[in-house]
Amino acid sequence: MEALAMANSTTVSPPITHSTASRPRPSLHLDFRSPLPSISLSNPSFPSRKNSVVVRCSSDGPSNEEIPIEKRFLGFPTIMDINQIRNILPHRFPFLLVDRVIEYNPGVSAVAIKNVTINDNFFPGHFPERPIMPGVLMVEALAQVGGIVMLQPEVGGSRENFFFAGIDKVRFRKPVIAGDTLVMRMTLIKLQKRFGIAKMEGKAYVNGEVVCEGEFLMATGSE
């Protein structure tokens, strides 16, 4: 009887239900179409919630297609112009084969360029139907860059005592034609001041690819 009385006295609470209509749940919405993102509150139901974000990106500057091609590529820097080169090298037309020095480390290395044009005096004979810069002139041009490295007061050089003494391991990788820009780097490997002998490494490039390379022996001295 006591158990039955306790059962009859128990009160069962109704189930608790939640209504989204009575308690709205805010969501964050970003609109990137305006200068600053705007925040708005809405009350979509979570099971069917969808995020829609519109992103529009624009660069501050013009694209490559908008820049004229003549302004798109920068030229080489000038460390020494042709007049300064003429003050160092004894060569003159038609055998001065260095137009500009674009990097220079006295007594260590130099990078220079030779603009190869159809007006160069060797093209009418090499070859009339297919103008190609002679390999021996590429070697000579590299040697002249080597002279710029060595014929400086910093290394006790003098242009009256500059000789091309020898070459070794020379290789020609690709032909150089009219319209190319020959970029030449000469680096000092070993210097014997007692005998005035310098061993150098040279490489010539067109469009970043090696077209000629080798080792050079230069004889230098002071007045």
Summary of the structure (lengths in Angstrom):
residues: 223
radius of gyration: 38.6
end to end distance: 134.3
largest distance: 134.3
contacts: 544
relative contact order: 0.12
helix: 20%
strand: 31%
